[in-house]
């Protein structure tokens, strides 16, 4: 009897921990990339935006982003090679920004995810993508950013 109770408690704890993990931004992002790789950008973005109940008000903008991301296909940017994290920033306990490279043979895209937790669940606050990250790196490498007074 005690073994059954202990097993039951363990199963409940595992379930709670798995549900909690699903609410974390990293888990949402991992799910995004899995879906992107298997089913494409449109489905991945639908699932991503579904984390926020307010996004139904901006469906035209979401469709525009989906159309733009779908254009980055093998014909335009070459073979897809995966993704890697660039930066992660956390402000307090309610805001997280995660930025990733989406790597293709010809070039990369930068994806920026912003998450907000108003109460107990994380939701997408903002999603952006661009291919101009190299301009920012070039600008940051300019001499006037260096402290030459030493």
C-alpha positions as CSV (number, residue, x, y, z in Angstrom):
1,X,0.0,0.0,0.0
2,X,2.8,2.4,0.9
3,X,4.6,1.7,-2.4
4,X,1.4,2.6,-4.3
5,X,1.0,5.8,-2.4
6,X,4.7,6.7,-2.9
7,X,4.5,5.9,-6.6
8,X,1.3,8.0,-6.9
9,X,3.1,11.0,-5.2
10,X,6.1,10.6,-7.5
11,X,3.8,10.5,-10.6
12,X,2.0,13.7,-9.4
13,X,5.3,15.5,-8.8
14,X,6.6,14.5,-12.2
15,X,3.4,15.8,-13.9
16,X,3.6,19.1,-12.0
17,X,7.2,19.6,-12.9
18,X,6.6,18.8,-16.6
19,X,3.6,21.2,-16.7
20,X,5.7,23.9,-15.0
21,X,8.6,23.3,-17.5
22,X,6.1,23.8,-20.4
23,X,5.4,27.3,-19.2
24,X,9.0,28.5,-19.3
25,X,10.1,30.7,-22.2
26,X,13.0,28.3,-23.1
27,X,10.4,25.4,-23.4
28,X,8.2,27.6,-25.6
29,X,11.1,28.5,-27.8
30,X,12.3,24.8,-28.1
31,X,8.7,23.9,-29.1
32,X,8.8,26.7,-31.7
33,X,12.0,25.3,-33.3
34,X,10.8,21.7,-33.3
35,X,7.7,22.8,-35.1
36,X,9.6,25.0,-37.5
37,X,11.8,22.1,-38.5
38,X,9.0,19.6,-38.9
39,X,6.0,21.7,-40.1
40,X,7.4,25.1,-41.2
41,X,7.3,28.7,-40.1
42,X,3.6,29.2,-40.4
43,X,2.6,26.4,-37.9
44,X,5.5,27.3,-35.6
45,X,4.3,30.9,-35.4
46,X,0.7,29.9,-34.9
47,X,1.7,27.8,-31.9
48,X,4.0,30.6,-30.6
49,X,1.3,33.3,-30.8
50,X,-1.2,30.9,-29.3
51,X,0.6,31.4,-25.9
52,X,-1.0,34.9,-25.7
53,X,-4.8,35.2,-25.7
54,X,-4.5,38.9,-26.8
55,X,-2.9,38.1,-30.2
56,X,-6.3,37.4,-31.8
57,X,-6.6,41.1,-32.1
58,X,-3.5,41.3,-34.4
59,X,-4.2,38.4,-36.7
60,X,-3.4,40.5,-39.9
61,X,0.0,41.4,-38.5
62,X,0.7,37.8,-37.5
63,X,-0.3,36.6,-41.1
64,X,2.1,39.2,-42.5
65,X,5.0,37.9,-40.3
66,X,4.2,34.3,-41.3
67,X,4.2,35.3,-45.0
68,X,7.6,37.0,-44.6
69,X,9.2,34.1,-42.8
70,X,7.9,31.6,-45.3
71,X,9.9,33.5,-48.0
72,X,13.1,32.5,-46.4
73,X,13.1,29.1,-48.1
74,X,15.9,26.9,-49.5
75,X,15.7,28.7,-52.9
76,X,16.4,32.1,-51.3
77,X,18.8,31.3,-48.4
78,X,19.9,27.8,-49.0
79,X,19.8,24.8,-46.7
80,X,18.7,25.1,-43.1
81,X,21.4,24.2,-40.6
82,X,19.7,24.8,-37.3
83,X,19.7,27.6,-34.7
84,X,21.8,28.9,-31.8
85,X,21.1,31.2,-28.9
86,X,22.7,34.7,-29.2
87,X,21.6,36.4,-26.0
88,X,19.2,36.0,-23.1
89,X,18.1,38.9,-20.9
90,X,15.8,38.8,-17.9
91,X,14.3,41.8,-16.2
92,X,12.8,40.9,-12.8
93,X,10.6,37.8,-12.6
94,X,8.2,38.8,-15.3
95,X,10.1,39.6,-18.5
96,X,12.5,37.6,-20.7
97,X,14.1,38.5,-24.0
98,X,15.7,35.6,-26.0
99,X,17.5,36.1,-29.3
100,X,18.6,33.3,-31.7
101,X,20.3,32.8,-35.0
102,X,18.3,30.8,-37.6
103,X,21.2,29.4,-39.7
104,X,21.0,28.9,-43.4
105,X,23.7,28.2,-46.0
106,X,23.7,31.7,-47.5
107,X,23.0,33.8,-44.4
108,X,21.3,33.8,-41.1
109,X,18.2,35.4,-39.6
110,X,17.9,36.8,-36.1
111,X,14.8,35.8,-34.2
112,X,13.9,37.8,-31.1
113,X,11.3,36.5,-28.7
114,X,10.0,38.6,-25.8
115,X,8.0,36.9,-23.1
116,X,5.9,38.4,-20.3
117,X,4.4,36.7,-17.2
118,X,1.6,38.8,-15.9
119,X,0.5,36.3,-13.3
120,X,1.5,32.6,-13.4
121,X,2.0,31.7,-17.1
122,X,4.5,32.9,-19.6
123,X,3.2,34.3,-22.9
124,X,4.7,35.8,-26.0
125,X,4.8,39.5,-25.8
126,X,6.6,40.2,-29.1
127,X,8.3,38.3,-31.9
128,X,10.6,39.8,-34.5
129,X,13.0,38.6,-37.1
130,X,15.6,40.4,-39.3
131,X,18.7,39.8,-41.3
132,X,20.6,43.0,-40.5
133,X,22.4,41.8,-37.4
134,X,25.7,42.1,-39.2
135,X,25.1,45.9,-39.5
136,X,24.9,46.1,-35.7
137,X,28.1,44.1,-35.2
138,X,29.9,46.3,-37.7
139,X,28.7,49.4,-36.0
140,X,29.8,48.2,-32.6
141,X,33.3,47.4,-33.9
142,X,33.9,51.0,-34.9
143,X,36.8,52.9,-33.2
144,X,34.6,55.5,-31.5
145,X,33.2,52.7,-29.3
146,X,36.7,51.9,-27.9
147,X,38.1,53.7,-24.9
148,X,41.3,55.1,-26.4
149,X,42.2,57.3,-23.5
150,X,44.1,54.7,-21.5
